[in-house]
Amino acid sequence: MADEAAGSADRSRADPGDPPEADPADPSDTDAGLPSGAGSTAPAPTGPLTPPVTDPGVPALARAWPVGVRPPVVRGWEPPATAYSRGHRGVDLEAVPGTPVRAVAPGRVSFAGRVAGRGVVSVELAGTGAPPLRTTYGPVRASVRKGDEVLAGAVLGRVEATRDAHCGPTPCLHWGLRRGTAYLNPLSLLPPWLLGLGPSRLLPLDGP
């Protein structure tokens, strides 16, 4: 990675240009998926997903999962009660090191470098307003650079091995979503057919 910001990013706890994270005591809450000192919560069920709580203003425009076809969710979205409360501002998806990490929707790479020693890639999603929605993936060994235009499903890099225990014994990818400084549920980007909720069915006009 030849991003000019990569060197200075090692000294930052958040993407360049972003304000400090609300809860520095729990860095696992950052959209970059930084290491957690306390570990993760118990793994979430890996069966069919129920529809996620939809965040206002988040269109279901994703055309791919970040990793795999439908990866198990190791830790789900846990929005904090206040800006300074603990929570989990993203989702963790089971993924072994070396797994390709893909853009979920078209956009432009806004950051590709290292944050606190971990590889991070952020993509601003095209056509999502101002400020645009931005997805963040980590830990990732990036194969893209800042400014690259990417399509849905384009490989951004590969999951890299880390020595921290962000997901406990299960290796994972942290996937975050933000609009400006507001954290949102990244699963809101996924349409029902990607969530594995089954196809829509039309009912007869005269009732079932």
N, C-alpha and C positions, 0 to 999 in steps of 0.2 A: 504494500500500500504506500503510495507516494503522496498522499494528501498532506499539504503543507501544515495543516492544523494538527496532524497526528501527534507530533512531539509535545506540543503544549497541552494537548488533551489529556495526556497521562497525569497531569497535575490537577485535573478538574474532576468533580464528582458528577457533572452533568454535561450535556452537549454544549459546545461552544455557543455563546450568546444567550443561553438560557439562565434564568434566575436560579439561585441555590434551591435545592430540594427542600420541601417543607419539613421533613423529619429526618435530619442527618443521623439520628440514632438508629434508624432502620433503613440502611441504604438499599435493601432488597426492593424497596418501594419505587425506586427510580425507574424511568422508562428504559434505561439501559440495562436493567437486570443486574445491578451491582451485587457483590457478594453480601450475604446476610450472616451476621454473627450468631444469630439465635437459631438458624435453620428454618425449615419450612413447616407449614401445617401438614396434616395427614393428606395423602394423595386423594384426589377427587375420584369419584366413580368414573370408569372408563366405558360404560355402556352408552346407549343412545342419549344424546344431549337433549335437555329441555331447552326451549327457546330462551336466549339470554335476555336480560332486562335491556330494552332498547334505549340507547342514549339519544336524546333529541338532537336532530341535525346530523346524525351519522347514517348515510345511505348504505344499504347492503350491496356494495359494489365490488366486493372481493370476488375473484375468479379462481383462487387457489388458496390452500392452506400454506402457511410459511414453511412447514416441513411435512413430508409424507402426504398421504391421502386423507386420513382423518386421525391425527395423532391423539393419544390419550392426554387429557388435561391433568397435569401433575398438581397444579395449584391454580385455582380460578381467580376471577376478578373479585376483589374485596375492597370496595371503595371506603375510604376512611370517613368517620362521622364528621370530622372537621379537618381543616387544612393541616393541623398539627397532630392528628390522631394516627395511630398505626393502621395499616391496611396492606393491600397488595394492588398496586396501580398498574395492572397488566395481567397477563396469564402466562403460565409456564407450560410448555408443550414438551412431552417426552421426545427426546432426540439424541441419538448417540453422536459422539464426535465424528466428523467427516460427512454428516448428513447435509445435502444441499439445502440452502436457505433461499427461498424464493419470494419475490415481491408479490403481495396479494392482489395488487391493482396497479395500473399504470401511474407513473410519476417521475420525479426527479430526485436523485440522491442528494440529500442536503448535508450528510456527514458520513464519512467512512474513515474510521481511525480507532484510536484506543482511548478508553476512559477507565482510569484507575487500574490499568494493566489488562483490561479486557477489550476484545474487539467489538465494536459497535457499528451498525449501519442504520441510518435513518433515511426514510423516503417520504417526501412531500407528495401527497396524492393529487393527481391532476383533476381540475374541475370541481374542487371541494370548497371553494369560497376563500375568504380572507379573514383571519389567517387560515391557511389550508390545513386539512387533516394531515397528521404526520405519524407514520408507523415507525417503530424502532425495534431492532432485533439484536440480541446479544446472548451469549458470546459468539461472535462470528469472525472468522478469518476472511476478510472482504476480498472479493475479486472485482469490485467496482470502485469508482472514484467519485468524489464530490463533483456534482454537475452532470453526471451521466443520466441520460433519459432511459428509463426501463419500462418494459411492458409487463402486464400481469403474467406471472409464472417465470419471469426472468430470474436466473440464478444470481444472487447477490454475493454469495460466498458459501462457506461451509461452517457448520457448528465446530467450534474449537474446544479442546479439552481445557478444563480449569481445575485448580486445586481447592477452590472454595466449595462450600456445601449449600449453595443457594437452593437446590432442589433435593437436599438430602442425598441418599444413595443413588437416586435416579438422575442420570444426565438429562439436561433439558435445554430448551431455547426459551428465553424470556421475550415475549412479544407485547409491546406497548403501543398505545394510541393516545395522541394529544391533539388538541386544537389550542394553539397559543400555550398558555400555562395550565390549561384544564386537562386533567387526565380523564380518559373515556374508556369504555369497555371495548377492547378490540374485537371480541366475538360479535359485536353489533355489525361489523363489516360483512359478516358471512351470511349469504342467503340460505334459506332452509335446505336447499339441495346439497350445500356443502356441509351443513351442520348434521346431516344424516337424519333429518326429521321426516323424510319421505316426500313424495311428490304431492302437489296440490290435487284435490279431487273436486269435480263439479257435481253438485247435488241436483236432482231433478227439480224443476220449477214448482211441481205440486207437492214437494216435501219428500222425505226419505221413504 
